[in-house]
Amino acid sequence: MPFPPARGDDPTPTGHHKWSFLTKKHEIVIFSSTAIALYGYDQGMMSLINTNHSYLRTMAIAGDSPLVGIIVSVYYLGCTVGAVLASYWADRRGRKPSISACLATTMVGNLLMFIAGMGPNGSNPWNGAAIAFMMAGRITLGLGVGGIDATIPVYSAELTRVKSRGRSLAQAFQMNIFGLLIAFSINLGVTIALGKENQWAWRIPIIVMQVFPILLISTISRLPESPRWFVSQGRSDDAMEALAALFDQQKAHETLDDLVQAQEDGTSQRMGYLDMILPRGSQFHATMLTVMGQINQALTGYGAVSVYGPQIFELLGFNVRSAEFVTLGNYLSYFLMMTVAWVTIDAIGRRKLMIWGSAGLSISFALLMALKYSGPLFSS
């Protein structure tokens, strides 16, 4: 085996730990971070594709057509359905099979998008079939990425110590912004090099996305299944084997005992989806807190800037190239501020960080609006 699976912290007889360069814990962090970056990549990828003249011509739509937004938004419909299906599958068959299926779905969707309307010298012999393929690709891609986005945080959290879980998840989600930044940088680079009339200026960023699922699906066999899922299936021996890849024997046994106890405590309080969505359900309050937190996050408007950044900044008065560079700067600030988030999340808490972050976004959007109407500040 040319690349044997890395082990965790293997104790020596003297009680000291022998550290390898890449432990199983590191592999899990890298894997989870790469998977989260995949989600961010799509957001950054479409922002400049939407303004590419060759793309619009191939799809036979105008730049101001509602179809531009519909092509973008059907992806999120796929994400919603994919998240539900993948969560169900992950609970029934395991986290790794669910993740693998989502990665394969992502690859298919990405290929459909890449070949949509493809013809020699940029010609489009597909007629109306090009937009149909693009729509199908966006939905299929959404099914896969939505499933990944729902399953990976659970998988990562179940393999992370409780005391560092907040920081670990924040670091992983920083890779979401990194994926967005990489996608937009590639998009901007090929647009400057090839121009908005060249079909490869929008096809290259799409096919580059394949790197993520290919890397992930080729390495997932090296990682352990979730020990919590093994315990939920009554497979304590398998759970112990998974924990042994992460911790020394003493810590692995302690963690297994905690998982078994938690499973036994929860067995008498079986919960289903109705417990989460009905007001009298035992998990309704916690579910609504989570859902409203996500809605609040969406209402801040960050998603609009992520997908339609160049168009928004053009409406604010920037010329085309300046709007693209301002969008790039915006993504850089995303990435840097996520560093602040994972450094402080365990120290000041989730709630305060979320409230202050939302307040900062509100102030920023208010300033943009005020500057927009204060005069020709950004005119080209």
Sequence and secondary structure as in RCSB ss.txt:
>XXXX:A:sequence
MPFPPARGDDPTPTGHHKWSFLTKKHEIVIFSSTAIALYGYDQGMMSLINTNHSYLRTMAIAGDSPLVGIIVSVY
YLGCTVGAVLASYWADRRGRKPSISACLATTMVGNLLMFIAGMGPNGSNPWNGAAIAFMMAGRITLGLGVGGIDA
TIPVYSAELTRVKSRGRSLAQAFQMNIFGLLIAFSINLGVTIALGKENQWAWRIPIIVMQVFPILLISTISRLPE
SPRWFVSQGRSDDAMEALAALFDQQKAHETLDDLVQAQEDGTSQRMGYLDMILPRGSQFHATMLTVMGQINQALT
GYGAVSVYGPQIFELLGFNVRSAEFVTLGNYLSYFLMMTVAWVTIDAIGRRKLMIWGSAGLSISFALLMALKYSG
PLFSS
>XXXX:A:secstr
  S      EE TTS EE  SS HHHHHHHHHHHHHHHHHHHHHHHHHHTT HHHHHHTT  TT HHHHHHHHHH
HHHHHHHHHHHHHHHHHH HHHHHHHHHHHHHHHHHHHHHTT  GGG  TTTTHHHHHHHHHHHHHHHHHHHHHH
HHHHHHHTTS GGGHHHHHHHHHHHHHHHHHHHHHHHHHHHHHH TT THHHHHHHHHTTHHHHHHHHHGGGS  
 HHHHHHTT HHHHHHHHHTTS HHHHHHHHHHHHHHHHHHHTT   HHHHHSTTSTTHHHHHHHHHHHHHHHHT
THHHHHHHHHHHHHHTT  HHHHHHHHHHHHHHHHHHHHHHHHHHHHH HHHHHHHHHHHHHHHHHHHHHHHTTS
STT  
